[in-house]
Amino acid sequence: MAAAHSHEGSTGVARRPVGLPFRQVAPAWAALVLLAVLAWLVTIDQARGMGVGPGTMGMSLPLFLAMWVVMMAAMMFPSVAPVAILWSRSIVARSSGATRTWRIAQFVAGYLVAWSAFGLVAFIALLGAEQLVESSPEAARWLGVGIFAAAGIYQLTPAKDACLRHCRSPMMSLLHYGNFKGAARDFRVGVHHGLYCVGCCWGLMVVLVAVGVMNVAAMAVLAAVILVEKLWSRGEQLSKAVGVAFLAFAVLVAFEPSLLPGLRAAEVDTMGGMGSMGGTGMGSGGP
């Protein structure tokens, strides 16, 4: 089954899948990275104007989902590249022209639909967190403790291991998806892989409820963890280490609620605007 796994270099970092020369893989990798960079630029620009605060920070559901999809493209596209490239190459080998473009678009759409569904759950959770911050700041602190504890525990579960193994085995995924049939085959492949990706990463993403959904620094750290988990040969051990770190952080935030900017009410400055958000640098909203 050697062909079902990626080669690993002396550094322990997973290389490209067997049988895919670098000159053939590089353009696809570059395209995904470029899309991720563009998504990061949009995310950073939006975050600069919104700062870090509790809940959805006034975003309506359509606006939030649009922003969420951009965030997921920024954070997930580099790590999803191995499976995306392999499936796209299978499409290229069997179709051409407009049909090829349509099939690839279906795959990408299916993947983003899976994350959009999770975004709807996140929106509801953020609304609940926002109401809790307004009604009971003390309870909001313990919600933060629970979020980090739950995220940490999930990192140590067999369910996390199973989803991570799926995401770390592009050739095995490709063999499985070869059995998919029908006109919506590529869309279903995208949804299926997206759901595994959600299963792998939801525990990491949920911490944004506690630290702020537009917290760019937190997003960057989580994106790095997701990438290394999936591509490094010791990614499964890293997953466990992150779980332990989350559990330790859950204990810490019980005594230092200032580490939970996403669960703290915004301060109002003398000009009537939004002041600093517990040291998060949320600028004045006054004229």
C-alpha positions in Angstrom: 0.0 0.0 0.0 3.0 2.3 -0.4 1.3 4.1 -3.2 -1.5 5.1 -0.9 0.7 7.3 1.3 2.8 10.4 0.8 6.6 10.3 0.8 8.2 12.0 3.8 11.4 13.9 3.8 14.2 13.9 6.3 12.5 16.8 8.1 9.4 14.7 8.7 7.2 17.0 6.6 4.8 15.2 4.2 5.7 15.6 0.6 3.6 15.5 -2.5 1.7 12.2 -3.1 3.4 9.4 -5.0 3.4 9.7 -8.7 2.8 13.4 -8.9 5.9 15.2 -10.2 6.6 18.6 -8.7 6.3 20.4 -12.0 2.7 19.1 -12.3 1.7 19.8 -8.7 3.3 23.2 -8.2 0.8 25.2 -10.3 -2.2 23.8 -8.4 -0.5 24.4 -5.0 0.4 27.9 -6.1 -3.3 28.6 -7.1 -4.6 27.4 -3.8 -2.0 29.4 -1.9 -2.8 32.5 -3.9 -6.5 32.1 -3.2 -5.7 31.7 0.5 -3.6 34.8 0.5 -6.3 36.8 -1.2 -8.8 35.5 1.4 -6.4 36.5 4.2 -6.2 40.0 2.8 -9.9 40.4 2.8 -10.2 38.9 6.3 -7.6 41.2 7.7 -9.1 44.3 6.1 -12.5 43.4 7.5 -11.1 42.7 10.9 -9.2 46.0 11.0 -12.5 47.8 10.7 -14.4 45.6 13.2 -11.8 44.8 15.9 -12.3 41.9 18.3 -15.6 41.7 20.2 -18.2 39.3 21.5 -20.7 37.5 19.3 -21.3 38.3 15.6 -20.5 42.0 16.2 -23.7 43.1 14.5 -23.2 41.1 11.3 -26.4 39.7 9.8 -26.6 36.0 8.9 -25.9 36.5 5.1 -23.0 38.9 5.8 -21.6 36.5 8.5 -21.8 33.5 6.2 -20.0 35.4 3.4 -17.3 36.4 5.8 -17.1 32.9 7.2 -16.6 31.4 3.8 -13.8 33.8 3.1 -12.2 32.9 6.5 -12.4 29.2 5.7 -10.8 29.7 2.3 -7.9 31.6 4.1 -7.5 29.0 6.8 -8.3 25.7 5.1 -7.2 25.9 1.4 -3.5 25.3 2.0 -4.2 22.2 4.2 -6.8 20.8 1.8 -4.5 21.0 -1.2 -3.3 17.3 -1.3 -6.9 16.0 -1.7 -8.1 18.9 -3.8 -5.1 18.6 -6.2 -5.5 14.8 -6.6 -9.3 15.0 -7.3 -8.8 18.0 -9.6 -6.2 16.0 -11.6 -8.7 13.1 -11.9 -11.2 15.6 -13.3 -8.6 17.0 -15.7 -7.8 13.5 -17.0 -11.4 12.7 -17.8 -12.9 16.0 -19.0 -12.0 19.2 -20.8 -13.2 22.7 -21.5 -16.3 24.0 -19.8 -17.1 20.5 -18.4 -13.8 20.4 -16.6 -14.3 23.9 -15.2 -17.9 23.0 -14.1 -16.7 19.8 -12.3 -13.9 21.6 -10.4 -16.4 24.3 -9.4 -18.7 21.7 -8.1 -16.0 20.2 -6.0 -15.0 23.5 -4.5 -18.7 24.5 -3.9 -19.3 21.2 -2.1 -16.4 21.8 0.2 -17.5 25.3 1.0 -21.1 24.2 1.5 -19.9 21.8 4.3 -18.1 24.7 6.0 -21.1 27.1 5.4 -23.3 24.6 7.3 -20.9 24.7 10.2 -20.8 28.5 9.9 -24.6 28.5 10.5 -24.0 26.6 13.7 -21.2 29.0 14.6 -23.5 32.0 14.0 -26.1 30.6 16.4 -23.4 29.9 19.0 -22.0 33.4 18.7 -25.5 34.9 19.2 -26.0 32.9 22.3 -22.5 33.9 23.6 -23.3 37.5 22.9 -26.5 37.4 24.9 -24.7 35.6 27.7 -22.0 38.3 27.9 -24.7 41.0 28.2 -26.8 39.2 30.8 -24.1 37.4 32.9 -20.4 38.2 32.4 -19.5 35.7 35.1 -21.3 32.9 33.3 -19.6 34.0 30.1 -16.2 33.4 31.7 -17.2 29.8 32.5 -18.5 29.3 29.0 -15.0 30.2 27.8 -13.6 27.6 30.2 -16.0 25.0 28.9 -15.2 25.9 25.3 -11.5 25.3 25.7 -12.0 22.2 27.8 -14.4 20.7 25.2 -11.9 21.6 22.4 -9.1 20.1 24.3 -10.9 16.9 25.1 -12.0 16.5 21.5 -8.4 16.7 20.3 -7.7 13.5 22.3 -10.7 11.5 21.0 -10.8 8.6 18.5 -13.3 10.7 16.4 -10.6 13.4 15.9 -8.1 10.7 15.1 -10.3 9.2 12.4 -11.1 12.5 10.7 -7.5 13.5 10.8 -6.4 10.2 9.3 -8.8 10.8 6.4 -7.5 14.3 5.8 -3.9 13.1 6.0 -4.4 10.3 3.4 -5.1 11.9 0.0 -4.5 8.7 -2.0 -6.9 6.6 0.1 -9.5 9.4 -0.1 -9.1 9.4 -3.9 -9.7 5.6 -4.1 -12.8 6.0 -1.9 -14.2 8.8 -4.0 -13.7 6.8 -7.1 -16.8 4.9 -6.1 -19.0 8.0 -6.2 -21.4 8.0 -9.2 -24.0 10.4 -10.7 -24.2 13.9 -12.1 -23.5 15.6 -8.8 -20.5 13.3 -8.1 -17.9 16.1 -7.7 -20.2 18.2 -5.5 -20.8 15.2 -3.3 -17.0 14.5 -3.1 -16.5 18.2 -2.0 -19.2 17.9 0.6 -17.9 14.6 1.9 -14.4 15.8 2.2 -15.6 19.1 3.7 -17.5 17.2 6.4 -14.4 15.2 7.3 -12.5 18.5 7.4 -15.2 20.0 9.7 -15.0 16.9 11.9 -11.2 17.3 12.1 -11.2 21.0 12.8 -14.4 22.0 14.6 -12.8 21.7 18.0 -10.1 24.2 16.9 -12.5 26.6 15.2 -15.0 26.7 18.2 -12.4 28.5 20.3 -13.0 31.6 18.1 -16.3 32.0 20.0 -14.2 32.6 23.1 -11.4 34.7 21.7 -13.3 36.6 19.0 -14.5 35.4 15.6 -12.5 38.2 13.9 -9.4 37.7 16.0 -6.8 37.6 13.2 -3.9 36.5 15.5 -6.0 33.5 16.7 -7.0 32.6 13.2 -3.4 32.6 12.1 -2.3 30.3 14.9 -5.2 27.9 14.3 -4.6 27.9 10.5 -0.9 27.0 11.3 -2.0 24.2 13.6 -4.5 22.8 11.0 -1.8 22.9 8.3 0.8 21.2 10.4 -1.6 18.6 11.7 -2.5 17.5 8.2 0.9 17.7 6.5 3.6 16.9 9.1 4.5 13.3 9.8 4.0 13.9 13.5 0.7 15.7 13.0 -1.2 13.3 15.2 1.1 13.9 18.1 0.8 17.6 17.5 -3.0 17.2 17.7 -2.7 15.6 21.1 -0.3 18.3 22.3 -2.7 21.0 21.3 -5.5 19.2 23.2 -3.4 19.2 26.4 -2.6 22.9 25.8 -6.3 23.7 25.4 -7.1 21.9 28.7 -4.3 23.9 30.5 -5.6 27.1 29.0 -9.1 26.3 30.2 -7.7 26.2 33.7 -5.8 29.5 33.1 -8.8 31.5 31.8 -10.8 30.5 34.8 -8.6 32.9 36.7 -7.7 35.3 33.8 -11.0 36.1 32.0 -9.1 38.9 30.2 -7.8 36.2 27.9 -11.3 35.7 26.5 -11.9 38.9 24.5 -14.8 37.2 22.6 -16.7 36.8 25.9 -16.2 40.3 27.3 -18.5 43.3 26.8 -17.0 46.1 24.8 -16.1 49.2 26.7 -17.6 52.5 25.7 -15.3 55.5 25.5 -16.3 59.2 26.4 -17.0 59.9 22.7 -19.7 57.2 22.6 -17.7 54.8 20.4 -16.4 51.4 21.1 -13.3 51.5 23.2 -10.5 49.0 23.7 -11.6 45.4 24.0 -9.6 44.1 27.0 -6.3 45.0 25.3 -7.3 43.7 21.9 -6.8 47.0 20.2 -10.3 47.7 19.2 -10.2 51.3 18.0 -12.6 54.2 18.8 -15.8 54.2 16.8 -16.4 57.9 17.4 -16.0 60.6 14.7 
